[in-house]
């Protein structure tokens, strides 16, 4: 499916089946008691890194063409329990056994569901570390600085969502399983960030489009910082091979030439591409550090009104943080999309 939703406002009706939490079995297993470990992940996904548009799911097979896409990484901020639980991420359940290591070594391939758990832990943790590197939680207000709960493959369809009622991200299964693509994980984390910034963020169709646009932007800006690839504006290149025909395979793009209000069609994922293009252009003008700091700061307290309202708040954040030149660059990006006059 090509939505990869969204906030609880749009998915609450889908939460029909009871959720059975995974068993941690803390009493019967002893962890290493250390906060650092190792893991194997995609950076950010095989199609984006290898620029091979012919890759396909092959029913979760670990085939030869994928091998160059696996990378050994450091897993940080672990709680020492031996499970993928730490300061910024908690893997709560899955279709298979929860990953456990008495030595904090979590090395699996995609044929093993535990690979997706490592992906979720690593990319959510790195996302929060990036947020804090921008000053949030030190010189600026904290932003979602909690251990984010994530359920792997708990919802057995090819879609994912963030749920504000339980402060939880749920990543779906089908085609390429969603947690195999870092940009799907980061997209959903973007929604969780909004929940932490404003309880009323998702209160209109237009704010829903902003949410989808920002979540797409967050996916590509973080993946570009950690593991830049040749076509950064393409979102979720690997996940989308299962439901797209056009090459390059993309769930969506953040560089489409859409404008407000003429290109609005009422579908939040489509309309969000107007917002994500403005954010991408701000990044191009100011660099990722200034752009992401401004964009995040502008979202605090947003009441879910309109693109124009949040655009003005973002301009104000730029002016307050950096000054007139940066504010003008932000304003120009929104004007180019028709969001501001």
N, C-alpha and C positions, 0 to 999 in steps of 0.2 A: 504494500500500500504506500502511496506517495504523500501521506500527510505528515506523519511523525508529529502528532499533536503535542501539545498545547496544554493549556491550563485547565484546572479542575472545573472551571465555569463551563467548559465545552465537553467534558468527559464524565461528569459525575453520574450520568445515566448509564454508563458502561460498567460501573463497578457493581456487578451483579452477583458474582460468585464469592463465597467466603475464601479468605486468604489464609493459608496455613504457613506459619512462619517456619523457616528452616531451623533445624536443631543444632545449636552450637556445641552441645555436650561439653561445656566448660569443665564440669566436674571430672570427666574421664580423660581429658587431654591437657597436657601441659605445654604451654608455648615457650618461646625462647626468652621472653622478658626483655627484648630489645626493640627499638623503634625503627630500625632500618632493615630492609630485606632486598631481595632481587625478584624480578619477574620478567616474563616474556610478553611482549605486546606488539601491535601494529602501530606505526608512526606516520600518519594518522590512520591510514588504511592502505591495502595493497594497490588498488587502482591509482590512487593519488600519488603514491610514492613511485611505483614502477611505471606509471603512465602506460599501462597495458589495458586497453578497453575491452579485450577479449576474455578477461577473467570472469568466471561465473561461480555460483555457489557450489554446485556439484554435491548437494546433500551433505554439507558440512565436512566434505573430504579434505584432508590435508595433502594436497597434490603438489607436484614438484615446482610448478611456476610460482607458488606462494612463498617458497622458502626464503628468498632474499628480503621479504617484507617483515620477517620476524626480527625483533630487536630485544636485546637484554637491557633492562633498565633498573634503576634503583627505586625501590618502593620506600617512601619516607613516611614519617608520622604514624607508624603502626603502634598499636597499644600493647604489643608484646604477648598477646593471647595466643598467637599462632593462627588466628583467623584474619581475614581481610577487613579489619576494623581499626579505625584510627581517628585522629583528630578531625579529619575533614570528610571521611567517607566510611559508611558501614554497609557492607554487603549482607543483606538480611535473609535472602532465600533464593532458591533456584530450582530448576527442574531436576538437577542432579545433586550430588553431595556438595556441601559447602567446602571450599578450598581450605585446607589446614596444612600447616607446616611447622614442625618443631624447630626448624632452623630459619624460618622466614624466607624460604626459597619457593617461589611460586612459578614454575616453568611448565607450561602446557602448550599444546597446539590447538587449533580451532576445532578439531574433532572431539575435544574434551570440553564440556560446558564450563569447566572451571577457568578456561582461557578468558571467557567473557567476564567472569568475575574480576579477574586481574585487570582487564581493560577498564572496567568501571571504576575500580579502586584507583588505579593510576591516573586516569584522566580527570576524575573529579578532584582528586588531591592536587594535581598539578594546576588545575583551574583556580582553586582557592589560593594556592601559593602565588600564582600570578596576580590575582586580585590584591593580595597583601603586599606584593612587591610594588604596586602602584600607590601604596600609602593607606589603603583602607584597613582600619583596625589599629592604625598608629597615628598618623597625622590627620586622617579622615575617618569618618564613621565606619564601623565594621559592616561587612556585607556578607550575609549568609555564613558567618563564621561558626558553623556548627558541624557536627558529623552527619553529613547528608545520607539519609537512608536510601538505599537503592535495591529494588527487587529484580533479579535477573530471570527473564523468561516466565514470570509469574502469570502473565496474560498471554495466552497461547495464540495470538494472531500477530501479523506483521505490522505492528504499530507500537508506539511508545507514548508515554505521557507523564507529566508531573502533576501531582495531586497535593493541593495546598492543605486540604483537611487533615491529611496524615503526614505532611511534610515529607513526601516520598516520591522518588522517581521510579517508574516501572518501565522496563525495557522488554520489547516483544520478541517473538520468535516466528520465523517463517521467511523463506528465501534466504538471503544473508541475514543471520540473526543480528538484531539491531546493535547489540553491544560489541559486535566485531568492528564497528565503524566508530572511531573516536568522535566524529562530528555529529553523530546522532546522540551520543552521550552528552557532549557539550551543549547541543541544542536544548536538551531537556534540563540541563543544569542552568541554562539561561533563564528558563521559566522559574525554577526554584529561587534564583537570585531575585527575580521580580517579586515573588511572594514575600521575601524578606525585606524588600524595600518599601512596599506599599500594600496594605490589606485590600485596597480598592483598585489595584492596577487593572484588573480584567473586568471592567464593568460596562463595556460597550463593544460594538463590532470593530470600531476603529482602534480601540486600545488592544483588541485581540490581534489585529493586523500588526500593530506596533510590536506586540509580544512575539509574534512569529518572525517578523523581520529582525528584531534584536537577537532572538535565539539563533537564527541562521548566521547573523553577523558574529555572534560570540563564538559559534562553532569554528568559523574560518579564521577569526583573529587569533584565538588561542592555539589552534593547530598550526597556524603560520608562525607564531612565536616559537613553539616547541619543535616543530618539524616542518619547515617550509617545503612546499612542493610547487610544481610548474604551473598549476592552474588553481591557485588558491581560492578564487571566487566561486568555484564549483563546490557545492555542499553535498557531503555524503556520497562521494563517487563510488564507493564499494557497495554500500547498502542498496543503492539505486540500480545496480545492474540487474536486479530481479524484476523490476517493474518499469524500466525505461528502454526505449528502442534507439532513440537518437544518441549519437556519439558527439561529444563526450557524455558519459552517463553522469547525471546530476539530479539530486532530489530537487534542488532549486539552485539559482545563482544569486549572488549579491551585486552583480554588475549589469543588470538588465536596464535598458533605457525606458523605464516607465515613469510616468508623471502623475501628480495629484492635481485635480481630482479626475482628469479625463480617463485614466486607466483603471480606476477603481471598478471592481465588479461585485463587491460584497463578499468575496471568498477570502478569508483572512490570510491563508497561505499565499495566495496570489498577490493580494494587496500589500502584504508585508514586504514584498520585494521592492516597493517604492521606498519604504523606510530603510531597508537594509542597504540599498544603493546609496542613500544619503550618508549613512554611517560609514560605508566603505570609502566614499569620497572624502569624508573628514579624515579618515585614517591615511588616505593618500596624501592629503595636504599637510598633516601635522605629525605623521608617524604614529606608531601604535601606542606608545606610552602616553603621550598627551591626549590622543584621541580617545583611548579607552578610559582614561581617568575622567575626562570630561563627560563622556557618554554615561558612565556609571554614576557619576555624581549628580547629573541632571535628573536621574530617574527616582531619586529618593522623594517619597511623598507624592508621587504622581497620582492624581485622583481618577485616572482612567477616562479622561475626557476626549482629546483629539490629537491628531498628529501636530497641528499647529501649536497647541498648548505645550506639548512636550518639546517641540523644536525650540520654542522660546525659552523654556526652562534650561535646555541644553546650551543655548547661546549664553544665557546668564551664568551658567556654571563655568563656561569657558572664560568669560570675562573675569569672574571672581577668582578663578584658579590661576590664570595666566596673563590676562590683559586683553586689550582691544584688538590686537592683530589676530590672535587665536579666535576671539569671538567673531570677527569678520569672516574668517575662513569657515567657521561652523555655519554662520548665517548664509554664506554663499552656497554651501552644499545643499542646504534645505531649500534655498531659492531655486537652484537648478532643478530640483524635483517638483517644484510648484507648491511645496508645503508652506513656505513663507513667501510673501510678496516683496 
